[in-house]
């Protein structure tokens, strides 16, 4: 059975990915993964493919074990994997709770890597992997130190994985949007007074449509918005120390 698997599917970009990919004509089944099971059940009303809701906390080893067992039992033909589970906190490292810092690493890095590793044996030629990164992956960001570092990992992991998988015909792409109108800014609001400048907000729909176009072109990085694609090029030329200084000026630091 041709299957799509989406983590972080209860809201935001993950939910939008689930609704778009789950309604493609060739997709027969979609596994939607998140901690909030009730929201996953709602997707049955908006997705044409058979929806399998999986209420899992991917930061827990037992959840990864359950996912491994389900793959072995059902032996799906995975045509697309979307790793959209993740979260971020804003603030100075010494002021952000250690539990939040470890949580970002556990979900944004460890869980993403584990889900990718466990799913790859069930993917074949033509399969697609969307790894949700962030525009913050392109430069270190003071006051978002840990979050930006986790997304730099996602970018590096996804691009190098793409090279490894070329012989198998599987394409991995890092999706690296700037600010998106999702629950992310609200969840990070504990430290919201630290970040005062938001240059532009995209919608999940814009991010996903761009990602789908870039996947067809077999790009290994997708950035939504011409403004931010130009900014990404600029960041390749600017010394990182200068880029961080500009960021701090924007945030009045």
Steps between C-alpha positions, in 0.01 A plus 500: 500500500641839396543689824591851612630557854483844663627589847380814676172457313269649762558864400688749284725388218471132591121509483507685168747248356271217614194652332683573174685169465214294640274622221732407213341240275779241532513508882296218657584545868647771721646460847467817702710528815477746789441516875146639462293207382172689482634734236627207298154344495366821343716439193273213399248766397737683264717226348392259225758231579454263792623682812688315773530732805798422725504680833872485580745719689807455281736618774432174685682178415185292539330707228784432259483131588125500429563670165769244411262214582215650298724531194606138533142377547342696214797513258381817321628633168595848621490749211552811714626576850448843656690569820312809621501437876699761686489806720711796610556733792631854493726642766850515641646155555538553874134605530334230289403197706732203456195280436410721202855494365515122525151474356600693189801273449301183566218588258670713234811281470474160668141416405541629144811288452337192652181526293706541184722204585208273588298593190771475233481120462137541391575759231591425140584679175311828460423544871528848653617626839407847625703603805362811669787736568489874542652814353690519829708205372700734278667700777548477877232700684565650843194475727387198298830317541382144555209514256715640218767240569246217478380628164857531374526128577180430302639689200835320507345160565241535224743620232764236571232230523383604154843413359501162673156413363562608142580146386167381643304775323369644829508878534550682829429874527528745788202737518634822654234772534530825690217599739178306430151568638469188715494422871880531511520869605236440767680196641824698508320794664638416843804692386321714239623831644850399388406497131333824394556511122315271258574604142230296321253221569422232239208261514543122524335475157768723345780300658361167385421606144855629466636176648301289254632704206857476626467125553395459135816690403700269727640784708652405833390820679166682474462863611163672470492858370725681251608742772631221718663312213700817430577537870626142508744584220613807691566291810738285295710808435477677835732404787288325763615747765355784292176308435457443874564868568227601254260256666574647841444854368160391364413354839626814678775308683 
